[in-house]
Amino acid sequence: MNDYEPEGWPGVLLREGKTLLRVPNTVNQENLGPHSKKRSSVFYNPAMSGSRTRSVILLNYAINSGFFGEGVVYALDGLAATGLRARRWMNELPSSSARRLQIEIVDSNPESLLWAKKINEEIPPKNGIDNLTYTVGDLRKVVLNSGRHWIDIDPFGSPVSFIDSAIQSMARTGVLEISATDSAALTGSSKSPLMRRYGAKVKTDGLAQDSGLRVLLANVARIAAKYDRKIEPLMSIWDSHHLRISIKVIKSIEAANKVEDNLGWRVFCPDNVEIGSSKSQELNLPKNGILPMNCFLPLDFPVNSNDKRISGPLWTGPIGNREVMSYFSPEEALSLCGPEFDENDPMNRNQKDIQHERNIIEKSIKNIMNESRAIDCNHHIIVDDLASWLKIGSPPSPKKMVEMLENLGYRAAVTHYGRPSFRTNATWELIVECAMHFQPPI
Ligand SMILES: C[S@@+](CC[C@H](N)C(=O)[O-])C[C@H]1O[C@@H](n2cnc3c(N)ncnc32)[C@H](O)[C@@H]1O
């Protein structure tokens, strides 16, 4: 790359987390300043700031908990646009973690990388560590140039075309973070692309986003198995317009052979035979005979492909890791990523503005730490659906349900999810009893 000044420089100065960035003022976003008719080809989406914040926290956890041993951590910000994600890793991680990183920023748009490089020259990481390199090219080729511990895939639309080569290039233990904005496909609204890209079906009910995350996980697990690797989900998030999975990828032929143990189907309104075949230990039926709303079936269960109740094939194992998610506390998030008030703030923000920025950081991790307590539990209950299913008036509060189930000795937690819901390992019988308990007498 040469030292050419990108078109539109210096553009608009912004801050995300603790990191300052510049984007062209013609970038396709609102509230970024005066727009000309010509839209910039450089991409920046503030709505994805939560995903970048979680990425900083997860990377810090992975480095500190020894995922990658003691040496250099080779990271790739694969579809980097302005390189903001990589710049946030470098700038917001404590020096002890940042020092171990060697980050390659890749984008096929040379103009994007000019912006990435120029802003990093103007405002380098505060810790003085700047191990960033810039590569213009197609990620599907560039990724194969060397082994990586950490790969971020954040495409426009579907990630499917990037996953295969990314998995091939991973070190023996690595972390892969994948965004998917083809949410209409993954959540079952656009059936043809869902079948074409992911070979799956998803019922468009309250659990559609959860099923979409699981379809993506199943897809990646299958690809990983082809290359003698297993996956362990660390965190799976539905965030308004996109889905994001973070997984550990580990070389192990033995585990890859067992990939189908974690794959299967989700069936809505299961019958007694299906309930009997479910892997779940938590489906004891209440005496009044009310069957559960849904359950998982193993992959070898003979499902009818025209059955509208079925979603899958999808990942039926846990979609997150208890220890990893418990690290996402507000204190940790704010300490790593929360800006502090400074009288010489280059953005001229007052105390109230800074508090607003800190609130955004806290919001991006809301409930993740709490949900860690029950992330491996089979029941994910959307309370609106529960109320309709049981034909009771108003939906019970997820918080109250969780309190009651925990008091009864079960694990339960409110979710980080688009609809009010909770996860629990309580029996279905008990869930029904608790929900009935909260109904006012008629
Ligand atoms: C959604 S944006 C990435 C946003 C960025 N990760 C962030 O956090 O701001 C997708 C980027 O991928 C780039 N891109 C698209 N196809 C590519 C390919 N095959 N190889 C490398 N970059 C590609 C685009 O130029 C665009 O900048």
The ligand as a MOL file (V3000), in Angstrom:
LIG
                    3D

  0  0  0     0  0            999 V3000
M  V30 BEGIN CTAB
M  V30 COUNTS 27 29 0 0 0
M  V30 BEGIN ATOM
M  V30 1 C -19.6840 -5.9130 6.5030 0
M  V30 2 S -18.1980 -5.2450 5.9710 0 CHG=1
M  V30 3 C -17.0990 -5.5450 7.2750 0
M  V30 4 C -17.2790 -4.6610 8.4780 0
M  V30 5 C -16.1360 -4.6890 9.4430 0
M  V30 6 N -15.7740 -6.0170 9.8510 0
M  V30 7 C -16.4210 -3.8290 10.6540 0
M  V30 8 O -16.4630 -4.3310 11.7940 0
M  V30 9 O -16.6100 -2.6180 10.4660 0 CHG=-1
M  V30 10 C -17.6630 -6.3710 4.7570 0
M  V30 11 C -16.3360 -6.0090 4.1090 0
M  V30 12 O -15.9050 -7.1340 3.3390 0
M  V30 13 C -15.2110 -6.6750 2.1970 0
M  V30 14 N -15.2080 -7.8210 1.2470 0
M  V30 15 C -16.2410 -8.3110 0.5220 0
M  V30 16 N -15.8590 -9.4350 -0.1290 0
M  V30 17 C -14.5630 -9.6810 0.2270 0
M  V30 18 C -13.6240 -10.7200 -0.0720 0
M  V30 19 N -13.9580 -11.7370 -0.8620 0
M  V30 20 N -12.4000 -10.6460 0.4770 0
M  V30 21 C -12.0340 -9.6140 1.2890 0
M  V30 22 N -12.8920 -8.6000 1.6050 0
M  V30 23 C -14.1370 -8.6400 1.0960 0
M  V30 24 C -15.9670 -5.4410 1.7720 0
M  V30 25 O -15.1420 -4.5700 1.0060 0
M  V30 26 C -16.3720 -4.8400 3.1390 0
M  V30 27 O -15.4520 -3.8600 3.5450 0
M  V30 END ATOM
M  V30 BEGIN BOND
M  V30 1 1 1 2
M  V30 2 1 2 3
M  V30 3 1 2 10
M  V30 4 1 3 4
M  V30 5 1 4 5
M  V30 6 1 5 6
M  V30 7 1 5 7
M  V30 8 2 7 8
M  V30 9 1 7 9
M  V30 10 1 10 11
M  V30 11 1 11 12
M  V30 12 1 11 26
M  V30 13 1 12 13
M  V30 14 1 13 14
M  V30 15 1 13 24
M  V30 16 1 14 15
M  V30 17 1 14 23
M  V30 18 2 15 16
M  V30 19 1 16 17
M  V30 20 1 17 18
M  V30 21 2 17 23
M  V30 22 1 18 19
M  V30 23 2 18 20
M  V30 24 1 20 21
M  V30 25 2 21 22
M  V30 26 1 22 23
M  V30 27 1 24 25
M  V30 28 1 24 26
M  V30 29 1 26 27
M  V30 END BOND
M  V30 END CTAB
M  END
